[in-house]
Amino acid sequence: MDDRLLSEFLAEAEELIDELYRDLAALRGARDEGRARRELVGRIFRHVHTLKGSAAAAGVATASALAHDFESLLDAVRAGRVAVGEEVLSAFDDALDAVAADLSAVARGARAGTPRGLAERLRGLAAAPARPADDATPEAALPAEVARTLTEYERQRAREAAREGARLFVVEVTFDLADFDEQFRLLGESLSERGEVVSAQPGVAAGEPDRVSFRIVHATEETREELSARVSRFGATLPGSVSRPAAEGRDARAGAPAERETAAPSHAPEAGGGDSTARGPEQAAGSLTMSVRVPLEELDDLISAAHELFTETAGALDLALAGGPAGLGARADDIRRHFLELEERLIGLRMVPAQATLERAERAGRSVARAAGKSIDFEVAGGDVRLDRSLAERVAVPLLHLLRNAVDHGVETADERRAAGKPARGRVRLEASGGGGRVSLRVSDDGRGVDVERVARAARARGIVGTDAVVSEQQALRLIFRPGFSTAERATAVSGRGVGLDAVERAVEQSGGELRVRSERGRGTSFEMRLPATLALLPALVVRAGRQRYCLDARHVVETAEAAREDFKGSGGRSVAWRGETLQVFELRALLGLPAREDEDDDDARVPLVVARASSRGAGEAEAEGGGRVAVVVDGVEGRGEVLVRGLGRHGARWRGVSGATSLRDGTVALVLDLPRLLGA
């Protein structure tokens, strides 16, 4: 198998699967027969058809075979042979879950497979006896040469539209070959405003080789006069009569005989309309997308090269400015700004919205809830937060474990919730937030909370604590992360083997992040993964502590200042007077475990300090809470600038308060400090 072809297929398949999940969710909300449902089914069919063919071309036979059976069931629905009910919707969900799992296994190099019995289930539903057809055959009122070219799917669309009160019209139009695709698109958009195109049959007008004609079957509730006025702007006409809607009588043949056209064009028998494979001129030959895919490794090399070029250029500019002519400074600032904009755009190419990651986790949560027999509403927030692509991949499995835990251990059964005075349906919320080179992903539920006594009983039963030991709430919150620990009485398909939260904690630590948990008995539990961004451009303040330089997120910095020794109060100078306030003082050296300053006893020394917010939240929130403003004593302040922060991965977990590293203009490496975390916020 060609690795490059497989990689491109998996990237394309991921996008298709995400779209399919969204469309299936929308289909559940549009179960009634109608235009929206028909369009959804048609779009889902086309995506599955594409997925089937692409999988076969890439050599992924199991996914292709499963997509084929999925496609067959969708085909039966499109043709009206099978109704869209709960059984069919569940089969759609299970088929897509299986295809996604199969491709995920292929991406990991693992063996793929299809769940037992799924293919037979899909085939059985597709082969079910057709639904009884009604007597409405509105296409019989169409001109014979038009009616006989309708496909099975187009006939079904016509019947359904007629049942909903629409009339069928034939619209004829001829366009110049040079711009027919754009003109056809505009006409189609206009027709779709008040109806739907059932069929579009292209042909070549007799005696006019440089023009292309179309005969369109259109379903609408508009009158003939209204539709004629709409299409006349495009030079189109309505030559024949119209079928009556089914609502006006079951005999759709009551319409007047259709008029015969003169100089009728020659039409292809299966030309694209409705949901057939050929869709019309709007899908003329050309690229499906203007985007290109670039391996992350190549993108990283490009970002590094741009940053090195920026550093070297900035250094050269600084030297030139030392003795350069007037006006050179402004030019140098422009060059620096352009480089920073380039870096930011390059980094942006690595980023993806969190929405897709959250939606995949949400879908997995819904599957887990179905397996557990629980009714749960899932909420997603923060989908516009952008994640580094590699980080998005790393958090996928931890999010799944957190959702399983919320569904199985957090949210109660409907009866338990009613007894506790809660709504029968539970709620689980997934939320992403970001800033300062760090991303937070939170999973919270409104369930029972961590039951300290239950955790204590499980710990005693496993010999983790003594039989008479008292387990506090904080101890209970730590015990649930212990490898192999579970409060479940037996293992189920959802959880119970004690590997979920342990796996989450290990994954977060390996990414250089931290996992926080809050729980309230009877109210619910919240798990938060705080992770460093793999790559980010950060506004920073460069400071010195000892012989090293460090970068602070400038968004946490209020200002820089100097204070006299006599301004410091309390034992060991633990507070300082600042603008009418008294701030708590921290030594950056002490926070980093470095030796104390040598000039501490020098009463005449001016002490440089950074006034900063200790909270990782916004300035408005921090000040409203009484602020969390502190004074951090440093050995020197060297200025501000944009720095390219690189995550330290699992090594970052060793140093609390260190979110990454960056290369300064002179080529030296500086650690980037997460000041709120360093201060214990």
N, C-alpha and C positions, 0 to 999 in steps of 0.2 A: 504494500500500500504506500502511495506517495505521501510522505509526511506533510509536505507543503499543501497538497490538495486537501488532505484530511484537516489540517489546521484551518484553511479557508472555509471548508464546509462547516466545521464546528462553530466558527464565528458567525456564519450566516444562519446556521440552525438555531443558535442561541437567540438571535433577534426574532426569528420566526416563532419560536416556542413562547417567548414573552408576549408577542402579539396574539398568539392563539389562546394563551391563558386569559388575557384581557377580553378577547372576543367571547370565550366560553362563559366568563362571568357575566358579560352583557347579555348573552343569550338566555341565561337563567332569569334575567329581569324582563325578557321580551318573549314569554312563552306563547302569548296569544298569536294566532295567525295574523300576519301583517307584513307591511313592506319592510319594517326594521328587522323583523325576524328573517325574512327572505334574504335580505342583504347580508346579514350576519352569517347565515348558513352558507351563502355563496362565497363570502370572503374566507370563512374557515375552510371550506372545501378547497379553494385555490391554494391556501397556505399549506394544507396537508399534502396536496398534490405536488407542490414544489418540494416539500420536505422529503417526500417519497423518492422523487427522481434524483434529488441531490444526494440522498443517502446511498442510493444504488450506485451513482457515479463515483462516490467516494469509497465504495466497497464496504459500507456498513449494512450488511444484509439483514440483520435482525430488525433494525430500526425501519428499514425500507419495507420489509414484509409486514410489520405491524402497522405502519402508516398506510399500506395498501388496504388492509382490512378496515382501518379507521375511515379511509376514503370511501370504501364501498358502503358503509353505513351512512355517511354523509350524502352519498349519491342517492340512496334510497329516500332520505329525507327531502332532498332537493326535488326529487321527482314526485313527491307526495305519496309514496308508497308506505312510508313510516311516519308516524306522528312524533313530535318532539314532546316526550313526557319525562317523568323523573327517571325512569329506567334508562332511557336513551341518553339523557343528560349525564347520569352517573357513568354510563359507558364511555361517553366522550371524555369525562374527567379522568377516568382510569386509563384510557388509551393514551392520552397526552402525558399523564404522569409516567407511564411505562416508557414512552418514547424518550422523554426527558431523562429518566433514570438510565436508560440504555446508552444514550449519548454521553451522559456524565461518566459512565463506566469506561466507555471508549476513550474519553479524554484523559482519564487516569491510567490508561493502559491495562485496565482490568477486563475481565471477561463479561460480555454483555449477555443478556437473556431476556425472555418475555415471561411475565407472570403466567403461571399455569392456568389454562382455561380461558384466558382473556381473548385470544384470537377466535376460539370457538364461540364465545359469547358475542363478539362483534358480528361474526358471520351469521349467527342465529338471528340476531335482531334485524340484520339487513335482509334476510330471507323470509321474514315474517310475512303472513298473508297481507296483501295490499288493503289499505283502507277502502271502504265502499265509496265509490265516486258518486258525486251528485249529478244532477241532470244538466247542470250549467255547462254549456260548451260555447262560450262567447266567441271563440276563434272561428266558429262556423259562419259567423257573419262577415268575416274578412274575405277579401278577394281570394279566390281559390289558389292562385299562384303564390299568394302570400301565406295562406294558411298551411299549405303543404310543405313549406320550408321551415316551419317552426319545429324545434326539437322537443323532445319529451319534457325537458325542464321548462322551456318557454311556454308550452301549453299549460303546465301546472301553474306557472306564475300568472298567466292570463286568467285561469280559472279562479285562483285565490284573489286576484285583484278585483274580478267581477263580483265575487261574493262580498267583498268589502265596499261595494258601491261604485266602483270605477267603471268607466266606459273605455272601450278599445278604439283607437284611431290609427289610421295609416298616415304617416307623415312622409312626404317625398321632398327631396332636396338634392341639388347638384352644386358641387364646389369646384373651383379651379384646382388642378392637381398640385400646384405650387404651394398652396397654404391650406389644403383640405383638412389636415389634422387639427390645426388650431381652430378653424371654423367649426369643425365637428365637435370639438371639445366644448366650445362656447354654447353651441346649440344643446348639447347634452346637459350642461349645467343649468340652462334655462328650463329644459323639460323636467329636470329633477326637482325643481322648486315646488311643483304642484302635482307630481306624479312620478312614474318610473318607466324606464325604457325596457320593454319586454324583449325586443329583438331589434337588431340593426343589421340590415342586409346590404352590403356594398356591391356595386357593379359599375360597369363602364357604359356611359350614355351612348346610344347609337349615333354614330357619325361624329362623335366628339371625343377623340382619343386623349385630348389634354384636359378632360374633366372627369370627375368621379361622382357617381350618384349614390344616394342611400335611400332605402325604403325602411322606415322605422315604424315598428308597432309600439304604440305608446298607450299606457293605462293612466287615466286621470279622471278626477271628478269635475274638471272644468267642462264648460259647454263647448260646443263646436266653435262658436263665435270667439270665445275667450282664447281657446287654443290657437285658432287661426291668427288672431292678433299677436299672440306670443311668438309664433314661428315665422310670421311674415317678415320680421326684421332680418331673418337669415335667408330670405328668398325661398322658403319652404311653403308647400301647399298641402291641403287635405283633400285628395281626389275622391275618396270613396265615402261610404256611409259609416255609421258607427254602430257598435254592438250595444245593446241595452244592458245596464248593470243587473246583476242577479236580484238585487233588492226590488227591482221593478217587475219581476216576474221570472219564474223558473225557466221559461222557454226563451233562451237567448237568441233563438233563430228568428224572433219576431222583428228584428231589424230589417230595413228595406234591403233588397239585393244590392250588392256592391257594384259600383261603376267600374267598367274596365278602363285601364289606362291605355294611352296611346304611346307608341314608341317605348315600350317597357324595356328597361335595361336587363342585361343578362346577369343573374345573381348566383353566387356560390350557394350550394344547398345547405351548408352548415355554418354560414357566416356568423360572426360573433355577435351575440346579443344575449341578454339574460346572463346565465352563468356558464355558457359554453366556453371552450378553450380559447377560441379566437374572439377577442373582445372589441374589435373595431379599431379605427385609426388612432385613437388616443394611446394605443400601445404599439405604436410603430417601432421599427427597429431602433435600438439605441441602448445606452447604458441605463441600468435600473437605478443607479445611485451615482452621485458625484463624489462620494467619499472613497478613500483608500485605506487599507489596513496595514499598519506598520508594527512589526514585533517590538515589544517593550524594550528589549535589549538595545535595538538600534536607536530607539527614541532616547533612551538613557545616555547613550554615547553622544548623541546630538546635543542634548541638554548640557552635558559635561563640557563638550567642546565650546558651546556658546558661553558658558560661564567662565571658562579659562580665558577665552578671547576678551570677555568683558573685563576680567581682572587685569590682564596684561595691558589692555587699552587704557583702563583707568589709571594704572600706574604710570604709563607713558604720558598721559595727560597731566598728571600731577607734576611730573618733572618739567614738562613744557610750561606749565603755568608759573613755575618758580621764577622764570625769567622771560616769559613770553609777552607778546604785545597786548595792548588793551583789547577787550572783546573776545579774547580766547577763552575766558572763563565761561561765558554764556554758551559758546559753541561746545565746550567740554560738557556742560550740563545737559545739552541736547543729546549728545552722543550717549552719555550715561543713561538718560531716560529711554532712548530707543533700545539700548541693550536690555534694560530691565523689562520693557514691554515685550521684547522678543523672548526673553526667558519665561515670562509669565504665560505667553501664548504656547510655548513649547511644553511647559508643565501642564497647561490645560489640556493638551492632547492626551495626556496620560489619565485624565480624570473622567469619571463616569458619574452620572447622577445616582444617588443612593436609592432612587425609586425602584429600579429593577431589582436590586438586592433585597429591599424590604418586601417587594411584592412576591418574590420567590419564597421568602420566609413565611409570608402570610399564607400563601397557597399550601405550603407544607403544614402550617398550623391548622388549616381547615381540614386537611386530610387526617391529621392526628385527632382532631376533635370528632370527626365522623367515626374513626376507629374506636374512640373512647366512648361514643354514644352521648356526647355532651353538646348542648346548644350554646355556641359562643359567637359573639360579634367581634370581629377583628378590625382594628383601626390602624392606619398608617399615617405618619406625619414626618415632615422633614425630608421628603423625597427629593427636594431640590438641592440638598447638601451634596457636594461633589466629593467622591472618594477616589483615591488612587486605585487603578484597576487591580493591582496585585492585592491591595488591602481588601477590596470588595470580595475577592476570591477567598481570602483567609478567614473572613468573618462569616462566611456562608454556613459552615457546619456548626460553629458555636451558637449562631442565632437559632438554628434548628433545635439544638439541645435545650436552649432556654425556652423556646416555645413548647417543646414537649413537656418540660418541667411545669410550665405555667398551666398547660391543659390538664395534665395528669395529677399533679400534686397541688396546684394553686386553686383552680376554679372548681367549685363544688358541683355536685349533681343538681339537677333542677329541684328535686325534693328538698335537698339540704339547703339550698338557697332560699326557697320559700319559707322553710322553717326558721331561717335566720332573718326573715323580713327583707330579703333581697329580691330583685327581679329574677325570674326563672332563667333568663339568658345571661351568661357570664360575659365579661368584656376583657379582651387582651389588646394592649396598645404597643405598637412598635414605633420607635421614634429615633431619628438621627439628628444630630446637631454637630457643629464644627466651628473651629476658630483657633488661631494661635498655633497652627501646626499640630493640632490634636483633633480627633474625631470621637464623638461619644455615640454609642448605640444602646438604646434602653428598651427593655421588655418589661412591661408591668401588667399586672392583672388585678381584678377586684375580688379575688378569692378569699380563702380562709386565712392567708398569712402563714408564716412558719409556726407550726405548733411545737412549742418548746418541749412540752411533756412527751409528745410523740417522738420527737428527735431523741430525747433523753432515754426513753424506753428502748428505742432501736440501738442506741449506743451501748446501753447496759447489756442488751441481749447479745451484742457482738463482742462484749468484753473490752470495748474502747474506754469506758469509764467504769469506776467501781459501782457496785450495786447500791451503795448508799450515797453516791456522789450527787451533788446538786448542780444542775446544768443551767447556766445563765443564758439570757437571750443572745448575747454576743457569742458565747461558746457554741450555742446551737447553730448560729449563722455560719460559723466556721466548720462545724462538723459536717454540714451538708455538702461541703466541697471535698471531703475526705475520699480518697480512691476506694471504690467498692461499697461506699455507704449509701443506703437507701432506706426510706421509711415504708416502702411498699411491702406488703405482705407476700406478694408473689410477683414474678416477672411477667410482663405482658408484652404485646406487640408494640406498645408505646414506650414504656420505661420499666424500671424496677431492678436493673442490674447495677446501679450505682456507678455508671460511667459518664453520665451526662454532664453534671456540673464540674466534675473533676476534669473532664476533657475541655470544658470551657475555660477553666482557670489556667490550665497548661497552655492552651492556644493563646490566651491573652498575654501571659507572661512571656511566651516565646516571641511575641510581637513587641515586647517592651512596654506593655500597657499595664493597667490594673483593673480589677473587677470589684465593683462595689455593689452591696446589697442592702436594701432597706425593707423592713417588713413590719406590719402592724396586724396584730391578731384580729381576725374577723374582717379586715379591711383590704388586705391584699399585700402583694410583694412586688418589688421593683429591682431588677438586675441591670446594672449599667457597665458596659465595657468602654473604658477610656483608652484610646489607642493613639499612638503617635502617627502622624502622616508619613508615608514613605518618602515623599518629596514635596516641598512647599517653598514658596517665596514669602519671606516674612519681614515686616518692618522691625528693625532691631536697634537696641541701644547697646553699644559695645562698652564694657566696663572691665576693670582690672581687679583681681584679687590675688595677692602674692605675685608670682611671676607670670601668671596665666591671664589670658583675656577670655571673657565670656560674653555671650549675647543674651539679652533679655528681650522678650516680646514687648515692643514699644507700646502696644495697646494696653499693657498693664501699668505703664509708667505715667505718672501724673506730671512730674518735673524732676529736674536734677538741681541740686543746691549744695552749699557748703555751710557747715555749722561750727561754731566755736565750742571748745571743750565745756565752757561754762553753761552752754545751752542744754547739755545732757543732764538728766536728773535721775534720782533713784539709785539703788544699789547696783553698781557696775554700769551705770549709764543706760538703763533699760528704757528710758523714755526721752523724748526731745521736744522742745517747744517749736512749733511750726505754724506760722500764719494764724496765731490765736488758738491753735489746737495743741493737744499733747498726744504725740504718736509713739507707739511702741517701736523700739529699736531692735534691729537684727543685724548682726555682723555677717556679711557674705562669707568671710573666711570661716567663721564658726559653722555656718550652714553647710559648707563644703568640706569641713573637717581639716582645714588648713591651720598652720601655726598662727598665733595671735600677732597683731601688728606690733612692730618694734617701737613706734612713737606714741604708744598709748599714754605714757607719762608726760609727754610734752604739752604743757598747758597752752603754749602759743600756737599749736598746730591747728590748721583749719581742716575739718574732716569732711571729705566729699561723701555725699549720700544721695540715694535715689528714693524719691517719694513714690510709692507704688500702691496699687490695689492688691490686697491679699486674696481677693475673691477672683475666681476664674470667670465670673459673670460680667455683664456689662457695667459700665460706670454708673448708670442710673440706678440699677438694682443695688449695687454695692453701697452707694451713698444713702439710698433709702433705708438700708438695713443698719445704718450707723457706720457704714462705710468700709470697714476693713482696710483703711489706708494705714500704711506702715512706712517706717523709714529704714532703708537698708544701707548700712555703711559699707562703702567700697574703697578700694585703694586709688581709684582714678576712673574718670569718665572720658572715653575717647571719641564719642560722637555717635551719630545715627546713620542708618543706611539700610538698604534692602539686602538680605542675605538668603542664599539658597540652602535650605535646611534638608539634610538627609537623615532619615530614620536610622537608628542603630539596631533595629531588629531585636532579637532575643537578648543581645548584650545590654540594651537599654534598661532592661528590668533590674540590672545590678545597681544602677545609680538612680535613686529616687530624685525626682526633680529635674532630670536631664531628658529633654525631649528629642535631641538630635545633635548633629554636628554640622559645621559649615567651614568653608575655606575663606579666609579674609583676603583683602587685597594684596597683602604681602606674601600670600601663600601659606601662612600658618593656619593651623586648624584650631577652631574655638568650639567649645561645647555650647549648645543652646539650652538655656535653663528655663524650665517651666516654674516660674516664681511662685504662683499660688500653691502648686504641689510641693515645692521645696519648703514652703512655710507651713505645710500641713493642712491647707484649706481643702 
